[in-house]
Amino acid sequence: MNAPHVVAEPHILYLGTPVVLVSTVNEDGTHNLAPISSAFWLGWRGALGIATSSQTAQNLLRTGECVLNLPSSGEVGAVDRIARTTGMNPVSPFRQALGYVYEPDKFGRAGMTRVKSDTVAAARALECPIQLEAVLAAAHGIGEDSDELRGALSLFEVRIQRVHVHPDLLMEGHANRIDPDKWSPLIMNFQKFYGLSGQVHPSRLAEIPEDAYEALAQA
């Protein structure tokens, strides 16, 4: 890539982020499951970008808890089956224009199995290799300086309460370490699904023992 850069104005900047299936509890006690692709983690804290008017955001604000189910590339079909569905009824005009439809049974449509969580009321998705039970720590508006965005998007900080991991993903000889060579998260890259390739280069950060970050996990 030796050519000079050019100025571009993409409509979206989804430059490769993990897909997360967020499960929450609806007002009537049923369970909602929604894919998002604006998420990252620091220690045992997660940051989630979600449309404020969505069923997931409303459930999270009301109940203060959720489960972050992380699909691997093997669960892409289940994710795609609920990609343009919403638990909000009626469907907003904006989402109708994008082709979204109301779906009261997201777990059923995805073909995923609800499993009882240990610390929250929201259900876990059995087929996802990693499931993070979480409680809401803080909520902030995104784009509050913009008349167009104000009130439309929210950033939710959640505190992870419990981590469920399929044993096949654990590093041999370690009960609490996920092996990155075994874990293949589903990635959203400009609205298209991707998996991970193999490691491309050794990392100096990997020389730091994971337990050195324990203080962040306990915060």
Helices and strands as residue ranges (DSSP letters): E 15-18, E 20-25, E 31-36, E 39-42, E 45-51, H 55-63, E 65-70, G 73-75, H 76-81, E 85-86, H 93-97, E 101-102, H 106-110, E 114-115, E 124-125, E 130-142, E 153-165, G 167-169, E 187-189, E 192-194, G 205-207, G 210-213, H 214-218
